[in-house]
């Protein structure tokens, strides 16, 4: 394996890993929201800052008030992130690898 291919594969693994980490951040945010956390907690604020820019547009597509208060935006975001992650993996890898 030459240097460029190895570097590209490492970069692909890094991006796929970051997308997987972001998926877990969204899951943790959704779980924390069930217990009505302290909004001034630094961890809660970090989770909010990392996820809200992508959740806000999805809430406009599927507003919780029309779904009986059920917020489906985290589920939609996880599906989109996983779609992008696996799309990158299958597009750039010679043979499909499951990370």
Backbone as JSON, one array per atom type, in Angstrom:
{
  "sequence": "XXXXXXXXXXXXXXXXXXXXXXXXXXXXXXXXXXXXXXXXXXXXXXXXXXXXXXXXXXXXXXXXXXXXXXXXXXXXXXXXXXXXXXXXXXXXXXXXXXX",
  "N": [[0.85, -1.16, 0.0], [0.7, 2.12, -0.94], [1.86, 5.42, 0.14], [-0.05, 7.52, -0.28], [-2.49, 6.16, -0.6], [-2.68, 4.89, 1.87], [-2.75, 7.13, 3.55], [-5.14, 8.29, 2.69], [-6.92, 6.26, 3.4], [-6.6, 6.29, 6.17], [-7.54, 8.85, 6.73], [-10.18, 8.54, 5.93], [-11.01, 6.67, 7.86], [-10.74, 8.28, 10.12], [-12.69, 10.31, 9.68], [-14.99, 8.71, 9.56], [-14.94, 7.7, 12.15], [-15.27, 10.08, 13.64], [-17.85, 10.79, 12.84], [-19.24, 8.65, 13.93], [-18.76, 9.12, 16.64], [-20.11, 11.55, 16.89], [-22.7, 10.66, 16.52], [-23.07, 9.27, 18.92], [-22.93, 11.42, 20.68], [-25.31, 12.74, 20.05], [-27.14, 10.77, 20.86], [-26.59, 10.68, 23.62], [-27.32, 13.28, 24.29], [-30.08, 13.16, 23.8], [-30.85, 11.26, 25.71], [-30.13, 12.56, 28.09], [-31.87, 14.68, 28.01], [-34.25, 13.65, 28.9], [-34.26, 13.7, 31.66], [-34.52, 16.25, 32.59], [-32.16, 18.21, 32.82], [-29.8, 20.39, 34.58], [-29.57, 23.49, 33.11], [-27.29, 25.03, 33.23], [-25.14, 23.43, 33.62], [-21.9, 22.5, 32.6], [-21.44, 20.28, 30.91], [-23.94, 19.68, 29.85], [-24.42, 22.06, 28.51], [-22.36, 21.94, 26.59], [-23.15, 19.66, 25.12], [-25.54, 20.66, 24.1], [-24.6, 22.82, 22.53], [-23.14, 21.42, 20.61], [-25.03, 19.87, 19.27], [-27.42, 21.27, 18.72], [-27.31, 23.08, 16.43], [-27.72, 21.35, 14.24], [-30.0, 19.97, 14.93], [-32.06, 21.84, 15.11], [-32.98, 22.68, 12.43], [-34.14, 20.25, 11.68], [-36.19, 20.0, 13.48], [-37.93, 21.85, 12.49], [-38.81, 20.54, 10.25], [-40.13, 18.29, 11.27], [-42.12, 19.11, 13.48], [-42.34, 18.96, 17.04], [-44.77, 19.65, 18.34], [-46.77, 18.94, 16.59], [-46.61, 16.26, 16.61], [-47.6, 15.26, 18.93], [-45.96, 16.13, 20.99], [-43.71, 14.59, 20.81], [-40.36, 14.49, 20.06], [-38.79, 13.93, 17.2], [-36.45, 14.66, 16.01], [-33.75, 13.97, 16.95], [-33.62, 11.25, 16.2], [-33.94, 11.42, 13.43], [-31.61, 12.9, 12.83], [-29.6, 11.1, 13.61], [-30.06, 9.05, 11.76], [-29.43, 10.41, 9.36], [-26.72, 11.08, 9.79], [-25.6, 8.51, 9.98], [-26.23, 7.57, 7.43], [-24.63, 9.27, 5.85], [-22.12, 8.55, 6.86], [-21.86, 5.75, 6.22], [-22.21, 5.99, 3.49], [-19.88, 7.41, 2.75], [-17.95, 5.51, 3.51], [-18.55, 3.28, 1.83], [-18.27, 4.5, -0.64], [-15.61, 5.34, -0.91], [-13.92, 3.27, -0.09], [-12.22, 0.41, -1.32], [-13.24, -2.19, -1.04], [-16.21, -2.88, 0.72], [-16.05, -1.99, 4.08], [-16.82, -2.59, 7.42], [-16.82, -0.45, 10.01]],
  "CA": [[0.0, 0.0, 0.0], [1.53, 3.31, -1.01], [1.6, 6.43, 1.15], [-1.28, 8.27, -0.55], [-3.64, 5.31, -0.31], [-2.71, 4.71, 3.32], [-3.19, 8.38, 4.14], [-6.56, 8.43, 2.38], [-7.67, 5.3, 4.21], [-6.57, 6.79, 7.54], [-8.44, 10.0, 6.77], [-11.54, 7.99, 5.88], [-11.29, 6.11, 9.17], [-10.9, 9.4, 11.06], [-13.99, 10.94, 9.44], [-16.02, 7.75, 9.97], [-14.92, 7.67, 13.61], [-15.87, 11.32, 14.14], [-19.3, 10.7, 12.62], [-19.76, 7.71, 14.93], [-18.72, 9.84, 17.9], [-21.2, 12.53, 16.88], [-23.93, 9.89, 16.74], [-23.18, 9.02, 20.36], [-23.22, 12.71, 21.32], [-26.75, 12.96, 19.87], [-27.83, 9.81, 21.72], [-26.43, 11.13, 25.0], [-28.16, 14.49, 24.46], [-31.48, 12.74, 23.88], [-31.08, 10.61, 27.0], [-30.04, 13.57, 29.15], [-33.05, 15.55, 27.97], [-35.37, 12.99, 29.59], [-34.19, 13.89, 33.11], [-34.53, 17.7, 32.78], [-30.88, 18.56, 33.45], [-29.5, 21.78, 34.89], [-29.09, 24.1, 31.87], [-26.0, 25.69, 33.44], [-24.1, 22.41, 33.71], [-21.04, 22.63, 31.42], [-21.59, 19.15, 29.99], [-25.23, 19.88, 29.18], [-24.23, 23.17, 27.58], [-21.54, 21.44, 25.48], [-24.01, 18.8, 24.3], [-26.48, 21.55, 23.42], [-23.86, 23.57, 21.5], [-22.71, 20.51, 19.54], [-26.12, 19.22, 18.54], [-28.55, 22.14, 18.38], [-27.3, 23.62, 15.06], [-28.26, 20.38, 13.28], [-31.34, 19.53, 15.34], [-33.04, 22.92, 14.91], [-33.68, 22.58, 11.13], [-34.94, 19.03, 11.63], [-37.41, 20.25, 14.25], [-38.85, 22.56, 11.62], [-39.39, 19.55, 9.33], [-41.04, 17.45, 12.05], [-42.3, 19.83, 14.75], [-42.86, 18.11, 18.13], [-46.15, 19.96, 18.72], [-47.68, 18.22, 15.69], [-46.46, 14.83, 16.86], [-47.99, 14.99, 20.3], [-44.85, 16.43, 21.89], [-42.59, 13.67, 20.58], [-39.32, 15.11, 19.24], [-38.13, 12.92, 16.39], [-35.26, 15.21, 15.37], [-32.53, 13.19, 17.19], [-33.64, 10.03, 15.4], [-33.67, 11.82, 12.05], [-30.2, 13.28, 12.72], [-28.8, 9.88, 13.66], [-30.21, 8.38, 10.46], [-28.69, 11.18, 8.36], [-25.29, 10.92, 10.06], [-25.21, 7.15, 9.61], [-26.29, 7.49, 5.98], [-23.42, 9.92, 5.34], [-20.97, 7.74, 7.28], [-21.75, 4.55, 5.4], [-22.01, 6.44, 2.11], [-18.45, 7.68, 2.58], [-17.2, 4.26, 3.59], [-18.77, 2.47, 0.64], [-17.85, 5.22, -1.83], [-14.16, 5.51, -1.0], [-13.19, 2.03, 0.18], [-12.27, -0.52, -2.46], [-14.25, -3.17, -0.66], [-16.94, -2.34, 1.88], [-15.56, -2.35, 5.41], [-17.67, -2.11, 8.5], [-15.98, 0.07, 11.09]],
  "C": [[0.9, 1.24, 0.0], [1.05, 4.36, 0.0], [0.26, 7.13, 0.95], [-2.52, 7.43, -0.22], [-3.79, 5.08, 1.19], [-3.2, 5.95, 4.03], [-4.68, 8.58, 3.9], [-7.41, 7.5, 3.21], [-7.71, 5.76, 5.67], [-7.5, 7.98, 7.71], [-9.89, 9.55, 6.75], [-11.93, 7.4, 7.22], [-11.51, 7.2, 10.21], [-12.28, 10.04, 10.91], [-15.12, 10.0, 9.88], [-16.09, 7.66, 11.49], [-15.54, 8.91, 14.22], [-17.38, 11.33, 13.95], [-19.94, 9.73, 13.61], [-19.79, 8.37, 16.31], [-19.86, 10.87, 17.98], [-22.56, 11.84, 17.08], [-24.14, 9.64, 18.23], [-23.46, 10.3, 21.13], [-24.73, 13.0, 21.21], [-27.56, 12.02, 20.76], [-27.77, 10.25, 23.18], [-27.28, 12.37, 25.26], [-29.62, 14.1, 24.6], [-31.77, 12.08, 25.23], [-31.05, 11.6, 28.15], [-31.28, 14.45, 29.17], [-34.25, 14.94, 28.69], [-35.39, 13.3, 31.08], [-34.2, 15.36, 33.5], [-33.29, 18.18, 33.53], [-30.78, 20.06, 33.76], [-28.93, 22.45, 33.64], [-27.75, 24.81, 32.01], [-24.85, 24.71, 33.63], [-23.24, 22.48, 32.45], [-21.18, 21.48, 30.42], [-22.88, 19.28, 29.19], [-25.11, 21.0, 28.15], [-23.41, 22.75, 26.37], [-22.37, 20.56, 24.55], [-24.99, 19.64, 23.49], [-25.79, 22.3, 22.27], [-23.45, 22.68, 20.34], [-23.86, 20.01, 18.68], [-27.21, 20.17, 18.04], [-28.5, 22.71, 16.96], [-27.85, 22.64, 14.0], [-29.66, 19.89, 13.66], [-32.41, 20.57, 15.03], [-33.73, 22.83, 13.54], [-34.56, 21.32, 11.02], [-36.22, 19.18, 12.43], [-38.42, 21.05, 13.43], [-39.52, 21.6, 10.63], [-40.43, 18.68, 10.04], [-41.25, 18.09, 13.41], [-42.92, 18.94, 15.83], [-44.31, 18.41, 18.49], [-47.16, 19.26, 17.81], [-47.64, 16.72, 15.9], [-46.78, 14.47, 18.31], [-46.88, 15.23, 21.3], [-43.65, 15.54, 21.71], [-41.61, 14.31, 19.61], [-38.56, 14.01, 18.5], [-36.83, 13.41, 15.76], [-33.98, 14.46, 15.71], [-32.48, 11.9, 16.36], [-33.34, 10.34, 13.94], [-32.2, 12.18, 11.86], [-29.3, 12.06, 12.76], [-28.88, 9.14, 12.34], [-29.41, 9.1, 9.37], [-27.19, 11.0, 8.55], [-24.82, 9.53, 9.66], [-25.26, 6.95, 8.09], [-25.04, 8.11, 5.35], [-22.19, 9.07, 5.66], [-20.8, 6.52, 6.37], [-21.62, 4.88, 3.92], [-20.56, 6.73, 1.82], [-17.64, 6.39, 2.58], [-17.34, 3.45, 2.31], [-18.32, 3.17, -0.64], [-16.33, 5.21, -2.01], [-13.36, 4.25, -0.74], [-13.3, 1.11, -1.03], [-13.29, -1.63, -2.21], [-14.93, -2.67, 0.59], [-16.38, -2.89, 3.19], [-16.54, -1.8, 6.42], [-16.78, -1.71, 9.65], [-16.7, -0.1, 12.39]]
}
